[in-house]
Amino acid sequence: MKFNVPDMSCGHCVAAIEKAVKAVDTSANVACDLDTHVVEIGTSAGQETITAALRDAGYDASPL
């Protein structure tokens, strides 16, 4: 699944997003593209769960 995360702008943001996703699913694959502000996540967790985890980490994420 892919998310638009407009506030993602640096390596710290990437680390925080990865940490938030891994807290929900330790086996998730997370790929962040800072140029396009897109996060691609391979996970067995549901989209709503991942969206909530990203928002709890302080990022306004919207599914693409």
Residue pairs with C-beta under 8 A, 6 or more apart in sequence:
1 40
1 41
1 43
1 47
1 50
1 63
2 38
2 39
2 40
2 41
2 63
2 64
3 38
3 39
3 41
3 50
3 51
3 54
3 61
3 62
3 63
3 64
4 37
4 38
4 61
4 62
4 63
4 64
5 13
5 17
5 32
5 37
5 38
5 39
5 54
5 59
5 60
5 61
6 37
6 60
7 13
7 37
7 58
7 59
7 60
8 14
8 17
8 32
8 34
8 37
8 39
8 59
9 34
10 34
13 32
13 34
13 59
14 32
14 34
16 57
16 58
16 59
17 30
17 32
17 39
17 54
17 57
17 59
18 30
18 32
19 57
20 53
20 54
20 56
20 57
20 59
21 28
21 30
21 41
21 43
21 50
21 53
21 54
22 28
22 30
23 53
24 43
24 45
24 49
24 50
24 53
25 43
25 44
25 45
27 43
27 44
28 41
28 42
28 43
28 45
29 41
29 42
29 43
30 39
30 40
30 41
30 42
31 39
31 40
31 41
32 38
32 39
32 40
33 39
33 40
38 64
39 54
39 61
41 50
43 50
47 63
50 61
51 61
51 62
51 63
54 61
55 61
